[in-house]
Amino acid sequence: MFHLDAAWSTDEGITRATELFTQTFGSEPAGVWASPGRVNVIGEHIDYNGGFCLPIALPHRTYVAVASRDDGRVRMVTDFAADGPWQGSLDELAPGRVEGWVAYCGGPAWALREAGIQVPGFDAAVASCVPVGAGLSSSAAIECAVGLALADLAGQPMDATSEDRARLAALCVQAENLVANAPTGGLDQAASLRTQEGHALLLDCAANTVEHVSFDLAAQGMSLLVADSRAAHSLGDGQYGARRAHCDQAAQILGVTSLREVADATDPADLDSVLDRMPEDVLRRRLRHVLTETWRVQGFVAVLREGQFEVAGELLTASHASLRDDYETSVRETDVLVDAALAGGALGARITGGGFGGSIIALVRDADAERIAQAMLDATRQAGTPEPQLHLAIAAGPGQRLS
């Protein structure tokens, strides 16, 4: 029950993308590229506030088979969209001109061209085993895989250095914000492009720097259990954007460009004095989440390095309480799973990703994993919520060219 059975092997992913390409376009691709989904261990809704996040890449990846064209035309097909191939021109892949899956798949072409990279016309076939709507960043996996491929075809590959990958991640964020019209931060794209196998990525979103933190839970007899609540989420429905607007308003009131500045300058003991400057309760609660979550990430990394997993679990649970009560991104389906995991003996549990549905994670001892997973299944049946899909999260590597 507890392995990433939905993750394809590299060979299977290459085969699926290549076969989709040849069946659709009647020719062979120039190559296949792939990029992973992610689980954010802690640090939620902090990326667009300049704070710290701690994601890991998953073995689940999006695979894209691509070939260039010399006529400026674009043809794209996916294995997850029911409306068939899309055909158009490079110029149509722009803000306000495409939507849905076409915006996510084609957006990187626009962002690369805006950056001065001469992207040619192309055919692309996208096959993915990253669960859609589960809060595991299926959108960033698509963008980063396509971005890697198109930069390569343009003769300016962007995967050789950390700086290359940081630049491509930023361009993919731009594509998602402006072409797909989803106001996300930079966490997901950084996790898809800048992680290392066996490590979590400590991302400083203010400095755009990364540090690789060992995340070998198995060596400590621990696991990170992921439960997809099956309550599908969307970052383009206004809720995510509203949270960003609240944070921008709080920053303006405090006279800073990002709330990270406030976190750095505030002693946790003086938190109330900062919160009291907010004119509305909703802004007070949003600000409290951002500040305390930023501090929690720093504390989590410190105790993780020292193997203090009980304390790490407490920080995860505190993160969930903050997301549920102050940031209001949890829903009944995810709360049921978190409560059941904790009651079953998890050291800590919380909703992960943008929220409003999606997945939860639970830090568990290996010996307890089966019992905790069963407790979650039993709880959903009793509550009448969807039965979750369960996995163990393993820290995998970043996107790359595969063939």
C-alpha positions as CSV (number, residue, x, y, z in Angstrom):
1,M,0.0,0.0,0.0
2,F,2.8,2.4,0.9
3,H,5.0,3.0,-2.1
4,L,4.8,5.5,-4.9
5,D,3.0,3.1,-7.2
6,A,1.6,5.9,-9.3
7,A,5.2,7.1,-10.2
8,W,6.4,5.7,-13.5
9,S,9.9,4.4,-14.1
10,T,12.0,6.6,-16.3
11,D,11.7,4.1,-19.1
12,E,7.9,4.0,-18.8
13,G,7.7,7.8,-18.8
14,I,9.9,8.1,-21.9
15,T,7.9,5.4,-23.7
16,R,4.5,7.0,-22.8
17,A,5.5,10.5,-24.0
18,T,7.2,9.2,-27.2
19,E,4.3,7.0,-28.1
20,L,1.8,9.8,-27.6
21,F,4.0,12.0,-29.8
22,T,4.4,9.5,-32.7
23,Q,0.7,8.6,-32.6
24,T,-0.4,12.2,-32.7
25,F,2.2,13.8,-35.1
26,G,3.4,10.8,-37.1
27,S,7.1,11.5,-36.5
28,E,9.8,11.0,-33.9
29,P,10.6,13.6,-31.2
30,A,14.0,15.2,-30.8
31,G,14.1,14.1,-27.2
32,V,12.2,13.6,-24.0
33,W,12.5,15.9,-20.9
34,A,11.0,15.5,-17.5
35,S,10.4,17.4,-14.3
36,P,8.9,16.4,-10.9
37,G,6.1,17.3,-8.7
38,R,6.8,18.2,-5.1
39,V,5.7,17.9,-1.5
40,N,6.3,21.0,0.6
41,V,7.4,19.7,4.0
42,I,6.9,23.1,5.7
43,G,6.7,26.8,4.8
44,E,3.3,27.3,3.2
45,H,2.2,30.5,1.5
46,I,5.6,31.9,2.4
47,D,7.3,32.0,-1.0
48,Y,5.4,35.2,-2.2
49,N,6.2,36.8,1.2
50,G,9.9,36.4,0.8
51,G,10.3,33.8,3.6
52,F,11.7,30.2,3.8
53,C,10.2,27.0,2.3
54,L,11.3,23.4,2.6
55,P,10.1,21.2,-0.3
56,I,11.2,17.9,-1.7
57,A,10.9,16.7,-5.3
58,L,8.8,13.6,-5.8
59,P,9.5,10.6,-8.1
60,H,6.2,11.6,-9.9
61,R,7.2,13.4,-13.0
62,T,5.8,15.1,-16.1
63,Y,7.4,13.8,-19.3
64,V,7.4,15.9,-22.5
65,A,8.5,14.6,-26.0
66,V,9.3,17.6,-28.2
67,A,10.5,18.4,-31.7
68,S,11.2,21.8,-33.3
69,R,9.4,23.2,-36.3
70,D,10.6,25.8,-38.8
71,D,7.3,27.4,-39.6
72,G,6.5,29.1,-36.2
73,R,3.6,26.8,-35.6
74,V,2.9,24.9,-32.4
75,R,1.0,21.6,-31.9
76,M,0.5,20.2,-28.4
77,V,-1.2,17.2,-26.9
78,T,-1.5,15.7,-23.4
79,D,-2.6,12.5,-21.9
80,F,-4.7,14.3,-19.3
81,A,-6.9,16.6,-21.4
82,A,-10.0,15.3,-23.2
83,D,-10.2,18.1,-25.8
84,G,-7.6,16.7,-28.1
85,P,-4.5,18.3,-29.6
86,W,-4.1,22.1,-29.7
87,Q,-2.7,23.9,-32.8
88,G,-1.8,27.5,-33.2
89,S,1.2,29.8,-33.6
90,L,3.9,30.9,-31.2
91,D,2.4,34.3,-31.0
92,E,-0.9,32.9,-29.6
93,L,1.0,31.5,-26.6
94,A,0.7,34.8,-24.7
95,P,-1.2,36.3,-21.7
96,G,-4.9,36.5,-22.3
97,R,-4.9,34.4,-25.5
98,V,-4.8,30.8,-24.1
99,E,-6.2,29.1,-21.1
100,G,-6.4,25.8,-19.2
101,W,-3.8,23.1,-20.0
102,V,-2.6,25.0,-23.1
103,A,-1.6,28.0,-20.9
104,Y,0.4,25.8,-18.6
105,C,2.1,23.8,-21.4
106,G,2.6,26.8,-23.8
107,G,3.3,29.5,-21.2
108,P,7.0,28.7,-20.9
109,A,7.5,29.4,-24.7
110,W,6.2,32.9,-24.2
111,A,8.3,33.5,-21.1
112,L,11.5,32.3,-22.8
113,R,10.8,34.5,-25.8
114,E,10.2,37.5,-23.6
115,A,13.7,36.8,-22.1
116,G,15.2,36.9,-25.6
117,I,15.5,33.2,-26.2
118,Q,14.7,32.4,-29.8
119,V,12.2,29.5,-29.2
120,P,11.3,27.8,-32.5
121,G,7.9,26.4,-33.4
122,F,7.4,23.0,-31.9
123,D,5.4,19.9,-31.5
124,A,5.0,18.6,-27.9
125,A,3.4,15.5,-26.3
126,V,3.0,15.7,-22.5
127,A,2.5,12.6,-20.4
128,S,2.3,12.9,-16.6
129,C,2.0,10.8,-13.5
130,V,1.9,13.8,-11.1
131,P,-1.6,13.7,-9.6
132,V,-3.7,16.7,-10.8
133,G,-5.5,18.7,-8.2
134,A,-3.7,16.9,-5.3
135,G,-1.6,19.9,-4.2
136,L,1.6,18.2,-5.5
137,S,2.4,20.9,-8.1
138,S,1.4,19.2,-11.3
139,S,1.3,22.6,-13.0
140,A,4.9,23.5,-12.2
141,A,6.0,20.0,-13.3
142,I,4.5,20.7,-16.7
143,E,6.0,24.2,-17.0
144,C,9.5,23.1,-16.0
145,A,9.6,20.1,-18.3
146,V,8.4,22.1,-21.2
147,G,10.8,25.0,-20.3
148,L,13.8,22.6,-20.2
149,A,12.8,21.2,-23.6
150,L,12.3,24.5,-25.3
151,A,15.4,26.1,-24.0
152,D,17.4,23.1,-25.2
153,L,15.8,23.2,-28.7
154,A,16.6,26.9,-28.8
155,G,20.3,26.2,-28.3
156,Q,20.4,27.8,-24.9
157,P,20.0,24.9,-22.4
158,M,19.2,26.1,-18.9
159,D,20.1,23.1,-16.7
160,A,23.9,23.2,-16.5
161,T,24.4,25.4,-13.5
162,S,22.4,26.4,-10.4
163,E,22.1,29.9,-11.9
164,D,20.6,28.5,-15.1
165,R,18.0,26.5,-13.1
166,A,17.2,29.5,-11.0
167,R,16.6,31.6,-14.1
168,L,14.4,29.0,-15.7
169,A,12.4,28.6,-12.5
170,A,11.8,32.3,-12.4
171,L,10.7,32.3,-16.1
172,C,8.3,29.4,-15.4
173,V,6.8,31.4,-12.5
174,Q,6.3,34.3,-14.9
175,A,4.6,32.0,-17.3
176,E,2.2,30.7,-14.6
177,N,1.4,34.1,-13.3
178,L,0.8,35.9,-16.6
179,V,-0.2,33.2,-19.1
180,A,-2.0,30.8,-16.9
181,N,-3.2,33.7,-14.7
182,A,-2.4,31.8,-11.5
183,P,-0.7,34.1,-8.9
184,T,1.7,31.5,-7.4
185,G,5.1,32.2,-5.8
186,G,8.3,30.5,-6.7
187,L,8.3,27.5,-4.4
188,D,6.9,24.9,-6.8
189,Q,9.2,25.7,-9.8
190,A,12.3,25.8,-7.5
191,A,11.4,22.4,-6.1
192,S,11.0,21.0,-9.6
193,L,14.3,22.4,-11.0
194,R,16.7,23.0,-8.0
195,T,16.3,20.0,-5.7
196,Q,18.8,17.2,-5.1
197,E,18.0,13.5,-4.6
198,G,17.9,12.6,-0.9
199,H,17.6,16.2,0.2
200,A,15.0,18.8,1.0
201,L,15.5,22.3,-0.5
202,L,15.7,25.1,1.9
203,L,14.7,28.0,-0.3
204,D,15.2,31.6,0.8
205,C,12.6,33.3,-1.3
206,A,14.0,36.8,-0.5
207,A,17.5,36.1,-1.7
208,N,16.5,33.3,-4.2
209,T,19.2,31.1,-2.7
210,V,19.0,27.5,-1.9
211,E,20.6,25.1,0.6
212,H,20.3,21.3,0.4
213,V,19.3,19.7,3.7
214,S,19.7,16.0,4.1
215,F,16.3,14.3,4.2
216,D,17.0,10.6,4.6
217,L,14.1,9.7,6.9
218,A,14.5,6.0,6.2
219,A,17.8,5.9,7.9
220,Q,16.1,7.1,11.1
221,G,13.2,4.7,10.8
222,M,10.9,7.5,9.8
223,S,8.6,8.2,6.8
224,L,6.6,11.0,5.4
225,L,3.2,9.7,4.5
226,V,1.2,11.6,1.9
227,A,-2.6,11.4,1.7
228,D,-4.4,12.9,-1.2
229,S,-7.8,14.0,0.2
230,R,-9.4,13.8,-3.3
231,A,-10.8,17.3,-2.6
232,A,-9.5,18.9,-5.8
233,H,-8.0,22.3,-5.4
234,S,-7.4,25.1,-7.8
235,L,-5.1,28.1,-7.4
236,G,-6.9,30.1,-10.0
237,D,-10.3,30.4,-8.3
238,G,-9.6,33.6,-6.4
239,Q,-8.9,32.2,-2.9
240,Y,-5.1,32.1,-3.4
241,G,-5.1,35.5,-4.9
242,A,-7.1,36.9,-2.0
243,R,-4.5,35.6,0.5
244,R,-1.7,37.3,-1.5
245,A,-3.7,40.6,-1.6
246,H,-4.1,40.4,2.2
247,C,-0.3,40.0,2.6
248,D,0.4,42.8,0.3
249,Q,-2.0,45.0,2.3
250,A,-0.4,44.1,5.6
251,A,3.1,44.8,4.1
252,Q,1.9,48.2,2.9
253,I,0.5,49.1,6.4
254,L,3.9,48.1,8.0
255,G,5.9,50.0,5.4
256,V,7.9,47.1,4.0
257,T,8.2,45.5,0.6
258,S,7.7,41.9,2.0
259,L,6.6,40.4,5.2
260,R,9.9,38.6,5.5
261,E,11.4,41.9,6.6
262,V,9.0,41.9,9.5
263,A,9.8,38.3,10.4
264,D,13.5,39.1,10.5
265,A,13.1,42.2,12.6
266,T,10.6,40.9,15.1
267,D,11.3,38.9,18.2
268,P,8.6,36.2,18.5
269,A,7.9,37.4,22.0
270,D,6.9,40.8,20.5
271,L,4.5,39.2,18.0
272,D,1.4,40.8,19.5
273,S,2.7,44.3,19.2
274,V,3.1,43.9,15.5
275,L,-0.2,42.2,15.0
276,D,-1.9,45.0,16.9
277,R,-1.0,47.4,14.0
278,M,-3.5,45.6,11.7
279,P,-6.8,47.4,11.4
280,E,-8.8,44.2,10.6
281,D,-8.9,40.8,12.2
282,V,-8.4,39.0,8.9
283,L,-5.2,40.9,8.3
284,R,-4.0,40.2,11.8
285,R,-4.6,36.5,11.3
286,R,-2.9,36.4,7.8
287,L,0.1,38.3,9.2
288,R,0.4,35.9,12.2
289,H,0.5,32.9,9.9
290,V,3.2,34.4,7.7
291,L,5.5,35.4,10.6
292,T,5.1,32.3,12.7
293,E,5.4,30.0,9.6
294,T,8.6,31.7,8.6
295,W,10.0,31.0,12.1
296,R,8.7,27.5,12.1
297,V,10.7,26.6,8.9
298,Q,13.9,27.8,10.6
299,G,13.1,25.8,13.7
300,F,12.2,22.7,11.7
301,V,15.5,22.7,9.8
302,A,17.4,23.1,13.0
303,V,15.7,20.1,14.8
304,L,15.8,18.0,11.6
305,R,19.5,18.3,11.5
306,E,19.7,17.2,15.1
307,G,17.3,14.3,14.6
308,Q,14.7,15.7,17.0
309,F,11.7,14.3,15.1
310,E,9.2,14.7,17.9
311,V,9.9,18.4,17.9
312,A,9.8,18.5,14.1
313,G,6.4,16.8,14.2
314,E,5.1,19.4,16.7
315,L,6.1,22.1,14.2
316,L,4.2,20.4,11.4
317,T,1.1,20.2,13.5
318,A,1.4,23.9,14.5
319,S,1.7,24.8,10.8
320,H,-1.5,23.0,10.1
321,A,-3.3,24.8,12.9
322,S,-2.1,28.1,11.6
323,L,-3.1,27.3,8.0
324,R,-6.5,26.1,9.2
325,D,-7.3,28.9,11.6
326,D,-5.3,32.0,10.5
327,Y,-4.8,31.5,6.8
328,E,-8.0,29.4,6.3
329,T,-6.7,27.2,3.5
330,S,-7.7,23.8,5.0
331,V,-11.0,22.2,4.3
332,R,-13.1,19.5,6.0
333,E,-11.5,16.7,4.0
334,T,-8.0,17.6,4.9
335,D,-8.8,18.3,8.5
336,V,-10.3,14.8,8.9
337,L,-7.1,13.3,7.6
338,V,-4.8,15.4,9.8
339,D,-6.9,14.7,12.9
340,A,-6.9,10.9,12.1
341,A,-3.2,10.8,11.5
342,L,-2.4,12.5,14.8
343,A,-4.9,10.3,16.7
344,G,-3.3,7.3,15.1
345,G,0.2,8.2,16.4
346,A,1.8,10.5,13.8
347,L,4.4,12.7,15.2
348,G,3.0,15.6,13.2
349,A,0.7,16.3,10.3
350,R,-0.5,19.2,8.2
351,I,-2.0,20.2,4.9
352,T,0.6,20.7,2.2
353,G,0.5,22.9,-1.0
354,G,-1.7,25.8,-1.8
355,G,-4.6,24.4,0.1
356,F,-8.4,24.6,-0.4
357,G,-8.2,20.8,-0.9
358,G,-5.2,18.7,-2.0
359,S,-3.0,16.6,0.2
360,I,-1.8,16.3,3.7
361,I,1.5,14.9,5.0
362,A,2.2,13.0,8.2
363,L,5.6,12.4,9.8
364,V,5.4,8.8,11.1
365,R,7.6,6.1,12.5
366,D,7.9,3.3,10.0
367,A,6.5,0.8,12.6
368,D,3.4,3.0,12.9
369,A,2.8,3.7,9.2
370,E,0.3,0.9,8.5
371,R,-1.8,1.7,11.6
372,I,-1.9,5.5,10.9
373,A,-2.8,4.9,7.3
374,Q,-5.7,2.6,8.3
375,A,-6.8,5.2,10.9
376,M,-7.1,7.8,8.0
377,L,-9.0,5.4,5.9
378,D,-11.4,4.6,8.7
379,A,-11.9,8.3,9.5
380,T,-12.9,9.2,6.0
381,R,-15.4,6.4,5.9
382,Q,-16.9,7.6,9.2
383,A,-16.9,11.2,8.1
384,G,-18.3,10.4,4.6
385,T,-15.4,12.1,2.9
386,P,-13.5,10.6,-0.1
387,E,-11.1,7.8,0.6
388,P,-7.6,9.2,0.3
389,Q,-4.8,7.9,-2.0
390,L,-1.8,7.1,0.1
391,H,1.9,7.2,-0.7
392,L,5.2,7.5,1.0
393,A,7.1,10.6,-0.1
394,I,10.7,10.1,-1.2
395,A,13.1,13.0,-1.9
396,A,13.9,12.7,-5.6
397,G,16.0,14.6,-8.1
398,P,15.2,17.6,-10.3
399,G,14.0,18.0,-13.9
400,Q,16.4,17.0,-16.7
401,R,16.7,15.8,-20.3
402,L,16.3,12.0,-20.4
403,S,16.8,11.2,-24.1
